[in-house]
């Protein structure tokens, strides 16, 4: 009997939604389970990391890793799976770009710890306790993983062979990705296993998009009764679809919510956020400073809109915080 | 004090077009003549910071006098939004400046650069506010 390919599924800094998306394969998952040996899946099966450590390098055919890397434990697991795997698939927005937790990179580690353990109004911490990597108690030594300075995407820690973005990735793309791996029909390494165009390409509202969009007011989705059929940008609502890779099945659009950008930049674009800023500027209908100021000041949080999922891998995210709270000097 | 790096993009239709580019470039470091201020994508500005710029100065045609109709206006809108994103990331808006004017001999370009460097060096003492709004 031929040996079945081994597959590991693992979460790092993720919410579990990506694992849930795999479970959502439903009956198809049974077919996958027949075709492969699952050797690790912490959210669903009781394998241990020492099982993986005892395997030979490259013994695992495919590791599907979701979540980002924010601490030393996550980095250790990512490196272990890389060592033991022939292929690594970065699964979901957090693994591909850092994801929503990546927005933490707008703040420094110190700022985050201060808020969580000191400044937040609900904090009661009379002993001013902070998590320590090593704590000595009577019974011995307790350890915690080190909390890193920033959130990292998976490819900022290990080599990633393929990417499947989304928050979470949709089941049709998951099934296609797994089938392509098992049948050895994968594209060039480094590819995203998702369409190359922007979401507008498949958006059902595309037909309602005017030839030239012009908006003189920017509104948040909860501030209006959004039309269920009309292009969000034409309604003055920021929709990331124009700067986001297609493939999600317009799931947010279908429930009358604008795209948030979980599929990341389209093929060939480094920074979806900057492209969104450029797009937004182009559709703002203003001819003088006063109108520009009036309209742009209606944007509640452009960085939050534009980098909701992709800050750690973006050009902006790579910049040093030159005027930040840590007193970093210019130059 | 360390000399600050200011990257200057200037539109060829209004800035320094009566002067030999090479002569002017000898006086201005990190100078990039461009075809229109509207050509400046936010990526160019961030790329300049990535490569170590302390500030980015963009010189475009006077208001209402863009060779391509409204490139200078487009630049103004882009930068207005980009500055908001930069500020969230801990980069003060003063580090990106747009001047819409005309200077055929280009002698004012080093003056604007110098003024901007002065403004930026004074920022060192003023960290970005990180007051939480919620």
Interface residues (C-beta under 8 A of the other chain):
Chain A: X106 X107 X111 X115 X270 X271 X273 X274 X275 X277 X278 X280 X281 X282 X284 X286 X287 X288 X289 X292 X293 X296 X299 X301 X302 X303 X304 X306 X307 X315 X316 X317 X318 X319 X321 X322 X323 X324 X325 X327 X329 X330 X331
Chain B: X2 X4 X5 X41 X42 X43 X46 X47 X49 X50 X54 X63 X73 X74 X76 X77 X78 X80 X81 X82 X84 X85 X86 X88 X89 X90 X91 X92 X95 X120 X121 X123 X124 X126 X127 X128 X130 X132
